[in-house]
């Protein structure tokens, strides 16, 4: 009996220690998530979704982020860091833009960043050497391969981190709006009508032959009129007109030499028609 009494307090102490340890264990992370209303990860801007995402892209580029994907409603990028203890950290930034109205004048920008931690893992390489008596023997040569292994991943929840991002987004928003605004179409130039082909000028009619009978009147306008006159104008003169006078015969320059040359005077005009009886009266 005395021994039983002494062991009872020890057993109770062990049970109480286990109960207290179970109560003091940290709760899982999902139990802390209560979806409380907060503006840490979102902001509303007075711009369209395309302009808002473009401003977010410019904000990430201004801080040294590499853009992995850029669309009218989504942007993703990352940035690498290295601590003094050899730990490597990468921040992956995600931006989503949603329009709030059909007029495309307001949009909500959602942003979240994930921090991934990596450590260097070195793997030693060894080679196998075959020996006829001993078989295959593995002998290390001291070579190693270094690779990064992810050790932790956590969403950034610090409000100051997102406040700085949204301030940069507001700074680049006017430039993004100007870039996304539709550009006016260039004024179309009126096409000039094609030049009309030059009309060919009528061929100049050859000059009328000179009037050998009346050289003085060959170049006068009366000569052209006489050319257009009917051919039988001299045959049937109007009644009562005087008969045309015969042109005097030209005296040849070498009349005294005795050489007979053809006369250059025109032939005598035909006799006029007899006057009508009425004209004789």
Residue, then its C-alpha position, 0 to 999 in steps of 0.5 A: x500500500x505505501x508504494x501505491x500511494x507514492x506512485x499516484x502523484x507521479x502518474x497524475x503529474x504526467x497526465x497534467x503535463x500532457x494536458x497542459x502541453x496540448x492546450x498550449x500548442x499553436x493553432x493551425x494558420x487556417x484557424x486564424x483566417x476570419x476573412x475580416x473586411x480590410x483594404x490591405x490587399x485592394x484599392x479602388x482607382x478612378x480608371x479602367x482595368x487595363x490602365x490600372x494594371x498597366x500602372x501596376x506593371x510600371x510600379x513593379x518595374x520601378x522597383x526592380x521586379x521582373x515581369x513574368x506575365x502582363x495582360x489587360x487584367x492581370x500582372x505577375x512579377x518576381x524579385x530575388x533577395x539574398x541574405x548574409x546567412x546564405x538564405x535566398x528569398x524570392x517575392x512573387x507579386x500578383x495583381x488582378x484588376x476588375x472593372x466596377x462599372x460598364x463605363x470603364x471609369x472605375x476599377x478595383x486593384x487586388x494585390x498580394x505578394x508571396x515570399x519563398x525562402x530557399x537554401x543551398x543544398x549540396x550533393x556529393x558525386x561519386x563514381x564506381x570503378x569496376x575491379x575484376x577481383x573485388x567487383x565495383x567499388x564506389x570512390x568519391x571524387x569530391x565533386x558536388x552539385x549545388x541546388x536551391x531547395x525551397x524551405x518556406x513559403x508565406x504570404x506577405x501580410x504587412x500593410x506598409x508593404x502594400x501601402x507603398x505599392x498602391x502609392x506608386x500605382x497612383x503615381x503612374x496611373x495618369x501615364x497609363x491612362x494616357x497610353x491606353x486612351x484611343x489615339x485619333x485617326x490621322x486625317x485622310x488626305x484627299x486624293x488629287x484627281x489624276x492629271x488629264x492627258x494633254x489633248x493633241x493639238x490639231x495638225x497645222x494645215x499646210x499653207x495654201x499655195x501662193x497665188x501665182x496669178x496675183x502674188x501681192x494678194x497671195x498672203x492677204x486674208x482676201x486670198x483665203x476668202x477667194x479660195x473659199x469662194x465658189x468656183x463658178x463665181x466668174x462664170x455667172x456674175x450677177x446681173x448688172x455687174x461690169x465685166x472684169x477688166x483684162x490684166x495687162x500683159x507683162x512686158x518681158x525684160x529681154x524683149x529686145x534680144x529677140x528671144x521669145x519667152x513665154x508670157x507670165x501674164x495670166x490668160x485673158x478672162x472669159x468674156x462676160x455673159x451677155x446682158x439680159x434684155x431687162x438690163x439692156x433697157 
